[in-house]
């Protein structure tokens, strides 16, 4: 829908601009030929705005919405790629994700947390080693760190953290 929204937005802006120019042209011709009074020109300009502004405003709205949808779709594609990589390889390095997705570490981290929050990913990540591991949720439902064996602590919804090695364990529901 984002391409369509943007295209329709551009068309509405163009139609509004052309309509505005046509209205101004008629008013200018009327003033030049002394067939239109200044009061009539002001009235014509006001009526023209009533027609033109909704078209241009709607076009701008659709363009902005289309760009927002495109950005959201791009994030969804990146998250899907993370899931594909970690599920096919079992583990994937954060640096590999950064290179593959052409994103910085913080953005990759945000995508991973978003996947966990949506309940789409179970696994764990060792931030010191920079490796994301995919694991069956039943294997992770323990109070031991899969990396070092230390006692883990609840860090948030679906996230546990090992205080010893910094590994974060992600559990989907």
Backbone as JSON Lines, residues from 0, in Angstrom:
{"i":0,"aa":"X","n":[0.82,-1.2,0.0],"ca":[0.0,0.0,0.0],"c":[0.86,1.25,0.0]}
{"i":1,"aa":"X","n":[2.1,1.2,0.49],"ca":[2.92,2.4,0.61],"c":[3.23,3.03,-0.74]}
{"i":2,"aa":"X","n":[3.49,2.23,-1.78],"ca":[3.75,2.79,-3.1],"c":[2.5,3.45,-3.63]}
{"i":3,"aa":"X","n":[1.36,2.8,-3.41],"ca":[0.11,3.37,-3.88],"c":[-0.23,4.66,-3.15]}
{"i":4,"aa":"X","n":[-0.01,4.7,-1.85],"ca":[-0.28,5.9,-1.06],"c":[0.57,7.06,-1.55]}
{"i":5,"aa":"X","n":[1.85,6.79,-1.76],"ca":[2.75,7.83,-2.23],"c":[2.36,8.32,-3.61]}
{"i":6,"aa":"X","n":[2.03,7.4,-4.51],"ca":[1.64,7.76,-5.87],"c":[0.36,8.58,-5.88]}
{"i":7,"aa":"X","n":[-0.63,8.13,-5.13],"ca":[-1.89,8.87,-5.05],"c":[-1.65,10.25,-4.42]}
{"i":8,"aa":"X","n":[-0.77,10.31,-3.43],"ca":[-0.43,11.59,-2.81],"c":[0.18,12.57,-3.81]}
{"i":9,"aa":"X","n":[1.1,12.1,-4.62],"ca":[1.72,12.95,-5.64],"c":[0.68,13.42,-6.66]}
{"i":10,"aa":"X","n":[-0.2,12.51,-7.05],"ca":[-1.25,12.87,-8.02],"c":[-2.18,13.93,-7.42]}
{"i":11,"aa":"X","n":[-2.58,13.76,-6.17],"ca":[-3.47,14.75,-5.54],"c":[-2.79,16.12,-5.44]}
{"i":12,"aa":"X","n":[-1.51,16.13,-5.08],"ca":[-0.78,17.4,-5.0],"c":[-0.71,18.05,-6.38]}
{"i":13,"aa":"X","n":[-0.42,17.28,-7.4],"ca":[-0.33,17.81,-8.76],"c":[-1.68,18.35,-9.23]}
{"i":14,"aa":"X","n":[-2.75,17.6,-8.98],"ca":[-4.09,18.07,-9.38],"c":[-4.45,19.35,-8.63]}
{"i":15,"aa":"X","n":[-4.14,19.41,-7.33],"ca":[-4.41,20.61,-6.55],"c":[-3.63,21.81,-7.07]}
{"i":16,"aa":"X","n":[-2.36,21.6,-7.4],"ca":[-1.54,22.7,-7.91],"c":[-2.04,23.17,-9.28]}
{"i":17,"aa":"X","n":[-2.36,22.24,-10.15],"ca":[-2.87,22.61,-11.48],"c":[-4.19,23.34,-11.36]}
{"i":18,"aa":"X","n":[-5.08,22.82,-10.51],"ca":[-6.37,23.48,-10.31],"c":[-6.17,24.89,-9.75]}
{"i":19,"aa":"X","n":[-5.25,25.05,-8.81],"ca":[-4.95,26.37,-8.26],"c":[-4.42,27.32,-9.32]}
{"i":20,"aa":"X","n":[-3.54,26.83,-10.17],"ca":[-3.01,27.67,-11.26],"c":[-4.09,28.07,-12.26]}
{"i":21,"aa":"X","n":[-4.98,27.13,-12.58],"ca":[-6.08,27.44,-13.5],"c":[-6.99,28.51,-12.9]}
{"i":22,"aa":"X","n":[-7.32,28.38,-11.63],"ca":[-8.17,29.37,-10.95],"c":[-7.49,30.74,-10.94]}
{"i":23,"aa":"X","n":[-6.21,30.76,-10.58],"ca":[-5.47,32.03,-10.6],"c":[-5.41,32.62,-12.0]}
{"i":24,"aa":"X","n":[-5.22,31.77,-13.0],"ca":[-5.19,32.25,-14.39],"c":[-6.49,32.91,-14.8]}
{"i":25,"aa":"X","n":[-7.62,32.27,-14.46],"ca":[-8.93,32.86,-14.78],"c":[-9.14,34.17,-14.06]}
{"i":26,"aa":"X","n":[-8.73,34.21,-12.79],"ca":[-8.9,35.46,-12.03],"c":[-8.0,36.56,-12.6]}
{"i":27,"aa":"X","n":[-6.76,36.23,-12.94],"ca":[-5.85,37.23,-13.51],"c":[-6.4,37.75,-14.84]}
{"i":28,"aa":"X","n":[-6.91,36.84,-15.66],"ca":[-7.47,37.27,-16.95],"c":[-8.67,38.19,-16.72]}
{"i":29,"aa":"X","n":[-9.49,37.86,-15.74],"ca":[-10.66,38.7,-15.44],"c":[-10.26,40.08,-14.96]}
{"i":30,"aa":"X","n":[-9.21,40.17,-14.15],"ca":[-8.75,41.46,-13.64],"c":[-8.14,42.28,-14.79]}
{"i":31,"aa":"X","n":[-7.33,41.63,-15.62],"ca":[-6.68,42.33,-16.74],"c":[-7.72,42.88,-17.71]}
{"i":32,"aa":"X","n":[-8.76,42.12,-17.98],"ca":[-9.78,42.56,-18.92],"c":[-10.87,43.4,-18.24]}
{"i":33,"aa":"X","n":[-10.63,43.75,-16.98],"ca":[-11.56,44.57,-16.19],"c":[-12.94,43.95,-16.08]}
{"i":34,"aa":"X","n":[-13.04,42.65,-16.15],"ca":[-14.31,41.96,-16.0],"c":[-14.48,41.43,-14.56]}
{"i":35,"aa":"X","n":[-13.42,41.58,-13.73],"ca":[-13.47,41.06,-12.37],"c":[-13.04,42.16,-11.41]}
{"i":36,"aa":"X","n":[-13.85,42.41,-10.4],"ca":[-13.53,43.43,-9.41],"c":[-12.58,42.83,-8.38]}
{"i":37,"aa":"X","n":[-11.88,43.67,-7.61],"ca":[-11.02,43.14,-6.56],"c":[-11.78,42.28,-5.55]}
{"i":38,"aa":"X","n":[-12.99,42.66,-5.23],"ca":[-13.79,41.86,-4.31],"c":[-14.11,40.49,-4.91]}
{"i":39,"aa":"X","n":[-14.39,40.48,-6.19],"ca":[-14.64,39.21,-6.89],"c":[-13.4,38.35,-6.92]}
{"i":40,"aa":"X","n":[-12.21,38.97,-7.06],"ca":[-10.96,38.23,-7.07],"c":[-10.7,37.59,-5.71]}
{"i":41,"aa":"X","n":[-10.97,38.34,-4.64],"ca":[-10.79,37.8,-3.3],"c":[-11.74,36.63,-3.07]}
{"i":42,"aa":"X","n":[-13.01,36.79,-3.5],"ca":[-13.99,35.7,-3.36],"c":[-13.54,34.48,-4.18]}
{"i":43,"aa":"X","n":[-13.1,34.72,-5.39],"ca":[-12.63,33.62,-6.24],"c":[-11.42,32.92,-5.63]}
{"i":44,"aa":"X","n":[-10.51,33.71,-5.06],"ca":[-9.33,33.13,-4.41],"c":[-9.75,32.27,-3.22]}
{"i":45,"aa":"X","n":[-10.69,32.76,-2.4],"ca":[-11.18,32.01,-1.24],"c":[-11.85,30.71,-1.65]}
{"i":46,"aa":"X","n":[-12.72,30.77,-2.68],"ca":[-13.38,29.55,-3.16],"c":[-12.36,28.58,-3.76]}
{"i":47,"aa":"X","n":[-11.36,29.14,-4.42],"ca":[-10.3,28.3,-4.99],"c":[-9.54,27.55,-3.9]}
{"i":48,"aa":"X","n":[-9.28,28.25,-2.79],"ca":[-8.58,27.6,-1.67],"c":[-9.41,26.45,-1.1]}
{"i":49,"aa":"X","n":[-10.73,26.63,-1.08],"ca":[-11.6,25.58,-0.56],"c":[-11.47,24.31,-1.41]}
{"i":50,"aa":"X","n":[-11.22,24.47,-2.7],"ca":[-11.05,23.32,-3.57],"c":[-9.62,22.78,-3.54]}
{"i":51,"aa":"X","n":[-8.64,23.68,-3.51],"ca":[-7.25,23.29,-3.68],"c":[-6.62,22.74,-2.4]}
{"i":52,"aa":"X","n":[-6.85,23.38,-1.27],"ca":[-6.19,22.97,-0.02],"c":[-6.49,21.52,0.4]}
{"i":53,"aa":"X","n":[-7.75,21.06,0.32],"ca":[-7.97,19.65,0.68],"c":[-7.21,18.67,-0.23]}
{"i":54,"aa":"X","n":[-7.11,19.01,-1.51],"ca":[-6.37,18.14,-2.43],"c":[-4.89,18.09,-2.07]}
{"i":55,"aa":"X","n":[-4.3,19.24,-1.85],"ca":[-2.87,19.29,-1.52],"c":[-2.63,18.69,-0.13]}
{"i":56,"aa":"X","n":[-3.48,19.02,0.83],"ca":[-3.33,18.46,2.18],"c":[-3.47,16.95,2.2]}
{"i":57,"aa":"X","n":[-4.46,16.44,1.49],"ca":[-4.63,14.99,1.4],"c":[-3.45,14.33,0.71]}
{"i":58,"aa":"X","n":[-2.92,14.99,-0.31],"ca":[-1.75,14.44,-1.01],"c":[-0.53,14.38,-0.11]}
{"i":59,"aa":"X","n":[-0.3,15.44,0.67],"ca":[0.84,15.45,1.59],"c":[0.66,14.37,2.65]}
{"i":60,"aa":"X","n":[-0.55,14.23,3.18],"ca":[-0.82,13.2,4.17],"c":[-0.52,11.81,3.62]}
{"i":61,"aa":"X","n":[-0.99,11.53,2.42],"ca":[-0.77,10.22,1.82],"c":[0.72,9.96,1.54]}
{"i":62,"aa":"X","n":[1.43,10.99,1.15],"ca":[2.87,10.82,0.9],"c":[3.61,10.49,2.2]}
{"i":63,"aa":"X","n":[3.3,11.23,3.25],"ca":[3.95,10.99,4.54],"c":[3.6,9.59,5.05]}
{"i":64,"aa":"X","n":[2.34,9.23,4.94],"ca":[1.9,7.9,5.39],"c":[2.58,6.8,4.58]}
{"i":65,"aa":"X","n":[2.7,7.01,3.29],"ca":[3.37,6.03,2.44],"c":[4.82,5.83,2.82]}
{"i":66,"aa":"X","n":[5.5,6.91,3.16],"ca":[6.91,6.81,3.59],"c":[7.02,6.09,4.92]}
{"i":67,"aa":"X","n":[6.09,6.36,5.84],"ca":[6.11,5.67,7.14],"c":[5.87,4.18,6.95]}
{"i":68,"aa":"X","n":[4.92,3.83,6.09],"ca":[4.65,2.42,5.83],"c":[5.85,1.74,5.18]}
{"i":69,"aa":"X","n":[6.53,2.45,4.31],"ca":[7.73,1.89,3.66],"c":[8.81,1.61,4.69]}
{"i":70,"aa":"X","n":[8.99,2.53,5.64],"ca":[10.0,2.34,6.7],"c":[9.62,1.15,7.58]}
{"i":71,"aa":"X","n":[8.34,1.01,7.93],"ca":[7.89,-0.12,8.75],"c":[8.08,-1.44,8.0]}
{"i":72,"aa":"X","n":[7.79,-1.44,6.72],"ca":[7.95,-2.65,5.92],"c":[9.43,-3.03,5.82]}
{"i":73,"aa":"X","n":[10.29,-2.04,5.72],"ca":[11.74,-2.32,5.67],"c":[12.2,-2.95,6.99]}
{"i":74,"aa":"X","n":[11.7,-2.45,8.12],"ca":[12.05,-3.04,9.42],"c":[11.55,-4.48,9.52]}
{"i":75,"aa":"X","n":[10.35,-4.73,9.04],"ca":[9.78,-6.08,9.08],"c":[10.63,-7.02,8.24]}
{"i":76,"aa":"X","n":[11.08,-6.57,7.1],"ca":[11.94,-7.4,6.25],"c":[13.27,-7.71,6.94]}
{"i":77,"aa":"X","n":[13.81,-6.73,7.63],"ca":[15.07,-6.94,8.36],"c":[14.87,-7.95,9.49]}
{"i":78,"aa":"X","n":[13.77,-7.82,10.22],"ca":[13.49,-8.76,11.3],"c":[13.29,-10.16,10.75]}
{"i":79,"aa":"X","n":[12.61,-10.27,9.64],"ca":[12.41,-11.58,9.01],"c":[13.76,-12.18,8.61]}
{"i":80,"aa":"X","n":[14.66,-11.35,8.13],"ca":[15.99,-11.82,7.74],"c":[16.76,-12.33,8.96]}
{"i":81,"aa":"X","n":[16.63,-11.63,10.09],"ca":[17.28,-12.09,11.32],"c":[16.77,-13.48,11.69]}
{"i":82,"aa":"X","n":[15.44,-13.65,11.66],"ca":[14.85,-14.95,11.99],"c":[15.34,-16.03,11.04]}
{"i":83,"aa":"X","n":[15.39,-15.73,9.75],"ca":[15.86,-16.7,8.77],"c":[17.31,-17.1,9.03]}
{"i":84,"aa":"X","n":[18.16,-16.12,9.28],"ca":[19.58,-16.4,9.49],"c":[19.81,-17.25,10.73]}
{"i":85,"aa":"X","n":[19.18,-16.87,11.84],"ca":[19.44,-17.58,13.09],"c":[18.77,-18.96,13.09]}
{"i":86,"aa":"X","n":[17.64,-19.1,12.42],"ca":[16.99,-20.42,12.39],"c":[17.71,-21.39,11.46]}
{"i":87,"aa":"X","n":[18.29,-20.92,10.38],"ca":[18.99,-21.82,9.47],"c":[20.38,-22.16,9.97]}
{"i":88,"aa":"X","n":[21.04,-21.22,10.65],"ca":[22.41,-21.46,11.1],"c":[22.49,-21.91,12.55]}
{"i":89,"aa":"X","n":[21.44,-21.7,13.32],"ca":[21.46,-22.05,14.74],"c":[22.07,-20.96,15.59]}
{"i":90,"aa":"X","n":[23.07,-20.3,15.07],"ca":[23.67,-19.15,15.74],"c":[24.23,-18.23,14.67]}
{"i":91,"aa":"X","n":[24.26,-16.97,15.0],"ca":[24.77,-15.97,14.05],"c":[25.43,-14.86,14.85]}
{"i":92,"aa":"X","n":[26.53,-14.38,14.33],"ca":[27.23,-13.3,15.04],"c":[26.53,-11.97,14.79]}
{"i":93,"aa":"X","n":[26.59,-11.12,15.79],"ca":[25.99,-9.78,15.66],"c":[26.67,-9.01,14.53]}
{"i":94,"aa":"X","n":[27.99,-9.17,14.41],"ca":[28.7,-8.46,13.33],"c":[28.21,-8.94,11.96]}
{"i":95,"aa":"X","n":[27.88,-10.22,11.83],"ca":[27.34,-10.73,10.58],"c":[25.97,-10.12,10.29]}
{"i":96,"aa":"X","n":[25.15,-10.0,11.34],"ca":[23.84,-9.36,11.18],"c":[23.99,-7.9,10.77]}
{"i":97,"aa":"X","n":[24.94,-7.21,11.39],"ca":[25.18,-5.8,11.09],"c":[25.55,-5.63,9.62]}
{"i":98,"aa":"X","n":[26.44,-6.49,9.14],"ca":[26.86,-6.41,7.74],"c":[25.74,-6.81,6.79]}
{"i":99,"aa":"X","n":[25.06,-7.89,7.09],"ca":[24.0,-8.39,6.22],"c":[22.84,-7.41,6.12]}
{"i":100,"aa":"X","n":[22.49,-6.8,7.25],"ca":[21.33,-5.92,7.29],"c":[21.68,-4.45,7.04]}
{"i":101,"aa":"X","n":[22.98,-4.18,6.94],"ca":[23.46,-2.8,6.73],"c":[22.87,-1.85,7.78]}
{"i":102,"aa":"X","n":[23.07,-2.24,9.04],"ca":[22.53,-1.45,10.15],"c":[23.57,-1.39,11.26]}
{"i":103,"aa":"X","n":[23.37,-0.47,12.19],"ca":[24.3,-0.4,13.32],"c":[23.86,-1.37,14.42]}
{"i":104,"aa":"X","n":[24.72,-1.55,15.4],"ca":[24.49,-2.51,16.47],"c":[23.21,-2.21,17.24]}
{"i":105,"aa":"X","n":[22.94,-0.95,17.51],"ca":[21.75,-0.58,18.28],"c":[20.47,-0.91,17.51]}
{"i":106,"aa":"X","n":[20.48,-0.72,16.2],"ca":[19.3,-1.03,15.4],"c":[19.06,-2.55,15.37]}
{"i":107,"aa":"X","n":[20.13,-3.32,15.22],"ca":[20.0,-4.79,15.24],"c":[19.46,-5.23,16.6]}
{"i":108,"aa":"X","n":[19.98,-4.63,17.66],"ca":[19.51,-4.96,19.01],"c":[18.02,-4.64,19.15]}
{"i":109,"aa":"X","n":[17.59,-3.5,18.62],"ca":[16.18,-3.12,18.68],"c":[15.31,-4.11,17.91]}
{"i":110,"aa":"X","n":[15.78,-4.57,16.75],"ca":[15.02,-5.55,15.98],"c":[14.89,-6.87,16.75]}
{"i":111,"aa":"X","n":[15.98,-7.29,17.39],"ca":[15.94,-8.53,18.16],"c":[14.94,-8.41,19.31]}
{"i":112,"aa":"X","n":[14.99,-7.32,20.05],"ca":[14.05,-7.12,21.15],"c":[12.6,-7.04,20.64]}
{"i":113,"aa":"X","n":[12.4,-6.45,19.47],"ca":[11.07,-6.38,18.89],"c":[10.55,-7.78,18.57]}
{"i":114,"aa":"X","n":[11.41,-8.63,18.02],"ca":[11.02,-10.01,17.73],"c":[10.67,-10.76,19.01]}
{"i":115,"aa":"X","n":[11.44,-10.53,20.07],"ca":[11.17,-11.17,21.36],"c":[9.83,-10.66,21.9]}
{"i":116,"aa":"X","n":[9.63,-9.36,21.84],"ca":[8.38,-8.76,22.33],"c":[7.16,-9.27,21.59]}
{"i":117,"aa":"X","n":[7.31,-9.59,20.32],"ca":[6.21,-10.13,19.52],"c":[6.03,-11.63,19.73]}
{"i":118,"aa":"X","n":[6.94,-12.23,20.5],"ca":[6.86,-13.67,20.74],"c":[7.31,-14.5,19.56]}
{"i":119,"aa":"X","n":[8.12,-13.94,18.68],"ca":[8.54,-14.64,17.48],"c":[9.92,-15.28,17.59]}
{"i":120,"aa":"X","n":[10.66,-14.96,18.64],"ca":[12.01,-15.49,18.76],"c":[12.27,-16.01,20.16]}
{"i":121,"aa":"X","n":[12.84,-17.2,20.22],"ca":[13.33,-17.79,21.47],"c":[14.79,-18.13,21.24]}
{"i":122,"aa":"X","n":[15.59,-17.78,22.17],"ca":[17.02,-18.06,22.05],"c":[17.75,-17.25,23.09]}
{"i":123,"aa":"X","n":[19.04,-17.07,22.85],"ca":[19.8,-16.23,23.76],"c":[20.92,-15.53,23.01]}
{"i":124,"aa":"X","n":[21.43,-14.49,23.64],"ca":[22.5,-13.72,23.02],"c":[23.59,-13.48,24.05]}
{"i":125,"aa":"X","n":[24.8,-13.69,23.64],"ca":[25.95,-13.39,24.47],"c":[26.55,-12.1,23.9]}
{"i":126,"aa":"X","n":[26.33,-10.99,24.6],"ca":[26.77,-9.69,24.09],"c":[28.29,-9.59,24.1]}
{"i":127,"aa":"X","n":[28.97,-10.27,25.04],"ca":[30.44,-10.21,25.08],"c":[31.04,-10.89,23.85]}
{"i":128,"aa":"X","n":[30.51,-12.05,23.49],"ca":[30.99,-12.75,22.31],"c":[30.35,-12.19,21.04]}
{"i":129,"aa":"X","n":[29.21,-11.55,21.2],"ca":[28.5,-10.99,20.04],"c":[27.85,-12.06,19.19]}
{"i":130,"aa":"X","n":[27.22,-13.05,19.84],"ca":[26.6,-14.16,19.11],"c":[25.15,-14.34,19.56]}
{"i":131,"aa":"X","n":[24.26,-14.48,18.58],"ca":[22.84,-14.73,18.82],"c":[22.58,-16.21,18.54]}
{"i":132,"aa":"X","n":[21.97,-16.89,19.51],"ca":[21.7,-18.33,19.41],"c":[20.21,-18.58,19.34]}
{"i":133,"aa":"X","n":[19.8,-19.49,18.5],"ca":[18.41,-19.92,18.44],"c":[18.29,-21.19,19.27]}
{"i":134,"aa":"X","n":[17.27,-21.23,20.12],"ca":[17.05,-22.4,20.94],"c":[15.56,-22.66,21.06]}
{"i":135,"aa":"X","n":[15.21,-23.92,21.21],"ca":[13.84,-24.3,21.49],"c":[13.49,-23.75,22.87]}
{"i":136,"aa":"X","n":[12.33,-23.14,22.99],"ca":[11.91,-22.49,24.25],"c":[11.92,-23.47,25.42]}
{"i":137,"aa":"X","n":[11.58,-24.72,25.18],"ca":[11.55,-25.68,26.29],"c":[12.95,-25.92,26.84]}
{"i":138,"aa":"X","n":[13.98,-25.79,26.02],"ca":[15.35,-25.97,26.48],"c":[15.82,-24.79,27.32]}
{"i":139,"aa":"X","n":[15.2,-23.64,27.13],"ca":[15.63,-22.42,27.83],"c":[14.87,-22.18,29.13]}
{"i":140,"aa":"X","n":[13.81,-22.92,29.39],"ca":[13.0,-22.69,30.6],"c":[13.7,-23.31,31.8]}
{"i":141,"aa":"X","n":[14.76,-22.67,32.2],"ca":[15.56,-23.1,33.33],"c":[16.12,-21.85,33.99]}
{"i":142,"aa":"X","n":[16.66,-21.99,35.17],"ca":[17.25,-20.83,35.82],"c":[18.77,-20.81,35.66]}
{"i":143,"aa":"X","n":[19.28,-21.61,34.73],"ca":[20.72,-21.67,34.47],"c":[21.03,-21.02,33.13]}
{"i":144,"aa":"X","n":[22.13,-20.3,33.07],"ca":[22.58,-19.65,31.84],"c":[23.07,-20.72,30.86]}
{"i":145,"aa":"X","n":[22.61,-20.68,29.6],"ca":[23.07,-21.67,28.63],"c":[24.53,-21.46,28.22]}
{"i":146,"aa":"X","n":[25.08,-20.31,28.56],"ca":[26.45,-19.99,28.19],"c":[27.46,-20.38,29.27]}
{"i":147,"aa":"X","n":[27.2,-19.93,30.53],"ca":[28.18,-20.17,31.6],"c":[27.66,-21.04,32.73]}
{"i":148,"aa":"X","n":[26.34,-21.29,32.76],"ca":[25.76,-22.12,33.8],"c":[25.39,-21.36,35.07]}
{"i":149,"aa":"X","n":[25.6,-20.05,35.08],"ca":[25.26,-19.25,36.25],"c":[23.76,-19.07,36.41]}
{"i":150,"aa":"X","n":[23.36,-18.64,37.6],"ca":[21.95,-18.37,37.88],"c":[21.52,-17.13,37.1]}
{"i":151,"aa":"X","n":[20.39,-17.21,36.39],"ca":[19.92,-16.08,35.6],"c":[18.84,-15.31,36.36]}
{"i":152,"aa":"X","n":[18.68,-14.04,35.98],"ca":[17.71,-13.16,36.61],"c":[16.72,-12.68,35.56]}
{"i":153,"aa":"X","n":[15.48,-12.47,35.97],"ca":[14.47,-11.92,35.09],"c":[14.82,-10.46,34.81]}
{"i":154,"aa":"X","n":[14.87,-10.09,33.51],"ca":[15.24,-8.73,33.14],"c":[14.09,-7.97,32.5]}
{"i":155,"aa":"X","n":[13.05,-8.64,32.1],"ca":[11.92,-7.99,31.46],"c":[11.01,-9.05,30.86]}
{"i":156,"aa":"X","n":[9.96,-8.61,30.18],"ca":[9.01,-9.55,29.59],"c":[9.71,-10.42,28.56]}
{"i":157,"aa":"X","n":[9.79,-11.71,28.84],"ca":[10.4,-12.65,27.92],"c":[11.91,-12.59,27.87]}
{"i":158,"aa":"X","n":[12.53,-11.82,28.78],"ca":[13.98,-11.67,28.76],"c":[14.55,-11.98,30.14]}
{"i":159,"aa":"X","n":[15.55,-12.85,30.18],"ca":[16.31,-13.12,31.4],"c":[17.76,-12.77,31.12]}
{"i":160,"aa":"X","n":[18.49,-12.4,32.17],"ca":[19.87,-11.96,31.99],"c":[20.76,-12.68,32.99]}
{"i":161,"aa":"X","n":[21.92,-13.13,32.51],"ca":[22.91,-13.74,33.39],"c":[23.79,-12.63,33.95]}
{"i":162,"aa":"X","n":[23.85,-12.48,35.27],"ca":[24.66,-11.42,35.85],"c":[26.17,-11.71,35.76]}
{"i":163,"aa":"X","n":[26.52,-12.94,35.44],"ca":[27.93,-13.32,35.41],"c":[28.57,-13.05,34.05]}
{"i":164,"aa":"X","n":[27.91,-13.47,32.96],"ca":[28.53,-13.31,31.63],"c":[27.79,-12.32,30.75]}
{"i":165,"aa":"X","n":[26.64,-11.82,31.21],"ca":[25.89,-10.82,30.44],"c":[25.0,-11.4,29.36]}
{"i":166,"aa":"X","n":[24.93,-12.72,29.26],"ca":[24.08,-13.35,28.26],"c":[22.61,-13.03,28.55]}
{"i":167,"aa":"X","n":[21.87,-12.69,27.5],"ca":[20.43,-12.45,27.63],"c":[19.7,-13.61,26.99]}
{"i":168,"aa":"X","n":[18.72,-14.15,27.7],"ca":[17.94,-15.29,27.24],"c":[16.56,-14.78,26.87]}
{"i":169,"aa":"X","n":[16.13,-15.1,25.64],"ca":[14.85,-14.63,25.14],"c":[13.89,-15.8,25.07]}
{"i":170,"aa":"X","n":[12.73,-15.65,25.71],"ca":[11.71,-16.68,25.71],"c":[10.44,-16.15,25.09]}
{"i":171,"aa":"X","n":[9.95,-16.8,24.05],"ca":[8.65,-16.42,23.52],"c":[7.61,-17.23,24.26]}
{"i":172,"aa":"X","n":[6.41,-16.69,24.31],"ca":[5.34,-17.35,25.07],"c":[4.6,-18.34,24.21]}
